[in-house]
Amino acid sequence: MNSINLNLYVSLITLIIVFILEYIFKLIPCDMCLVERYPYYALILLSIIAMYLVKIEKTGLKKIIDYLSILTILFGCIYTLRHVGVERGILNLSTECSGSLVNTSDKLALLEELNQAALVRCDEATYLFNFISIAESNLILMTFLLFINIYFLVKKK
C-alpha cells in the first residue's frame, strides 16, 4: 500500500458514504460540507494521474503529485477545522451560511433574502452517533490522511 492508493480508496469510500448520507438518509449538506468534498475529488484526480505516471516511470512528476496531495489534504484540514469551529460556535461566519437576516424592514427584500437563504445552516451540526458531527469526523479523517501521507513521503527519503 502506498499513499496514492490510500488517497484514492479513502476518497472514494468517503464520497460514497457522504452520497449515501445525502441521497438515502436525506441528510442535506450545508454549503461548507459541499466544499469539504473538493479535496477528495482532487485526491482522486491526483491519484489517477500518479498511477498513470508510475506506468510511464515519471518519478519526478510523481513526487510533485505527492506534494500536491499533501497540500490538498492540508487545505481540507484547515477548511474542515473552520467548519468545526463554526458548528461549535467558536467562529462566526457571514450571514450567507448562518441564516441571519440582514434587511427585515422591506418586505420584498426580506422575501428575496429568504429565497436566497441556505436550506441548511453551517452553524448547526449534523451529528453521527449523537456526539460527533460529520464535519468533526471529516476532520479526523483528513488529519489521519495528512499524517499518513507525510509518513509515506518521509519514508521514501
PLY file of the C-alpha trace (Angstrom):
ply
format ascii 1.0
element vertex 157
property float x
property float y
property float z
element edge 156
property int vertex1
property int vertex2
end_header
0.00 0.00 0.00
1.28 3.45 -0.86
-0.05 6.98 -0.38
-1.51 7.12 -3.89
-3.66 4.01 -3.38
-4.60 5.09 0.14
-5.72 8.54 -1.06
-7.74 7.01 -3.88
-9.50 4.39 -1.75
-10.18 6.68 1.22
-11.51 9.42 -1.08
-13.78 7.05 -2.98
-15.14 5.46 0.19
-15.67 8.85 1.82
-17.56 10.22 -1.17
-19.69 7.09 -1.39
-20.57 7.45 2.30
-21.50 11.14 2.02
-23.63 10.48 -1.05
-25.39 7.67 0.82
-25.99 10.02 3.76
-27.28 12.69 1.41
-29.44 10.72 -1.00
-30.55 7.69 1.00
-30.69 9.07 4.56
-31.72 12.58 3.36
-29.04 14.43 5.36
-28.82 17.62 3.32
-25.29 19.11 3.41
-24.63 22.75 4.12
-22.53 24.89 1.78
-19.36 24.23 3.78
-19.98 20.47 3.67
-20.13 20.62 -0.11
-16.80 22.48 -0.27
-15.26 19.87 2.06
-15.76 17.32 -0.73
-13.46 19.15 -3.15
-10.19 17.84 -1.66
-11.48 14.29 -2.11
-12.28 14.96 -5.78
-8.79 16.44 -6.22
-7.16 13.47 -4.48
-8.94 11.06 -6.80
-7.73 13.01 -9.81
-4.17 13.25 -8.47
-4.16 9.53 -7.67
-5.26 8.60 -11.17
-2.60 10.87 -12.69
0.06 9.41 -10.37
-0.91 5.85 -11.33
-0.51 6.77 -14.98
2.87 8.40 -14.30
4.11 5.28 -12.49
3.33 3.25 -15.60
5.44 5.58 -17.73
8.09 5.89 -14.99
7.99 9.64 -14.43
9.15 9.64 -10.81
9.93 13.36 -10.69
6.36 14.22 -11.58
5.09 11.63 -9.13
6.96 13.42 -6.34
5.25 16.67 -7.33
1.90 14.87 -7.13
2.82 13.63 -3.65
3.41 17.22 -2.54
0.24 18.42 -4.24
-1.68 15.68 -2.43
-0.31 16.83 0.91
-1.22 20.45 0.12
-4.72 19.36 -0.91
-5.19 17.42 2.30
-3.81 20.35 4.34
-6.35 22.66 2.68
-9.07 20.13 3.54
-7.92 20.01 7.17
-7.88 23.79 7.54
-11.26 24.27 5.88
-12.83 21.45 7.90
-11.33 22.85 11.11
-13.02 26.15 10.25
-16.33 24.32 9.72
-15.99 22.56 13.08
-15.28 25.93 14.69
-18.44 27.36 13.15
-20.51 24.36 14.28
-19.20 24.61 17.84
-19.79 28.38 17.98
-16.08 29.23 18.24
-16.02 31.07 14.89
-18.65 33.23 13.25
-19.44 33.14 9.56
-21.03 35.62 7.24
-24.81 35.79 7.15
-24.97 33.74 3.94
-24.45 30.47 5.76
-25.59 31.25 9.29
-29.16 32.05 8.40
-29.20 35.58 9.85
-31.37 38.08 8.03
-29.85 41.46 7.32
-32.66 43.59 5.92
-36.00 42.91 7.60
-37.66 46.32 7.08
-38.54 45.92 3.40
-40.97 43.06 2.72
-39.74 42.42 -0.83
-36.11 42.44 0.30
-36.99 40.08 3.15
-38.75 37.71 0.75
-35.78 37.78 -1.63
-33.38 37.17 1.25
-35.45 34.21 2.44
-35.42 32.77 -1.08
-31.62 33.12 -1.24
-31.01 31.68 2.24
-29.26 28.36 2.57
-31.53 25.39 3.26
-29.15 24.00 5.85
-27.22 26.23 8.18
-23.49 25.72 8.54
-23.57 26.53 12.25
-25.95 23.68 13.07
-24.11 20.38 13.26
-25.45 17.10 11.93
-24.33 14.54 14.47
-23.29 10.95 13.99
-23.62 8.61 16.94
-25.09 11.53 18.99
-21.72 13.04 19.89
-19.51 13.64 16.83
-20.58 15.75 13.88
-19.99 14.82 10.28
-17.56 17.73 9.97
-15.63 16.51 13.04
-15.39 13.01 11.61
-14.15 14.54 8.35
-11.52 16.50 10.30
-10.32 13.28 11.95
-10.14 11.53 8.57
-8.32 14.44 6.89
-5.82 14.67 9.76
-5.20 10.92 9.50
-4.64 11.24 5.74
-2.27 14.16 6.28
-0.10 12.28 8.76
-0.07 9.10 6.68
0.88 11.00 3.51
3.69 12.82 5.33
4.86 9.49 6.73
4.96 7.92 3.26
6.81 10.96 1.89
9.43 10.88 4.68
9.74 7.09 4.45
10.60 7.34 0.72
13.55 9.60 1.51
0 1
1 2
2 3
3 4
4 5
5 6
6 7
7 8
8 9
9 10
10 11
11 12
12 13
13 14
14 15
15 16
16 17
17 18
18 19
19 20
20 21
21 22
22 23
23 24
24 25
25 26
26 27
27 28
28 29
29 30
30 31
31 32
32 33
33 34
34 35
35 36
36 37
37 38
38 39
39 40
40 41
41 42
42 43
43 44
44 45
45 46
46 47
47 48
48 49
49 50
50 51
51 52
52 53
53 54
54 55
55 56
56 57
57 58
58 59
59 60
60 61
61 62
62 63
63 64
64 65
65 66
66 67
67 68
68 69
69 70
70 71
71 72
72 73
73 74
74 75
75 76
76 77
77 78
78 79
79 80
80 81
81 82
82 83
83 84
84 85
85 86
86 87
87 88
88 89
89 90
90 91
91 92
92 93
93 94
94 95
95 96
96 97
97 98
98 99
99 100
100 101
101 102
102 103
103 104
104 105
105 106
106 107
107 108
108 109
109 110
110 111
111 112
112 113
113 114
114 115
115 116
116 117
117 118
118 119
119 120
120 121
121 122
122 123
123 124
124 125
125 126
126 127
127 128
128 129
129 130
130 131
131 132
132 133
133 134
134 135
135 136
136 137
137 138
138 139
139 140
140 141
141 142
142 143
143 144
144 145
145 146
146 147
147 148
148 149
149 150
150 151
151 152
152 153
153 154
154 155
155 156
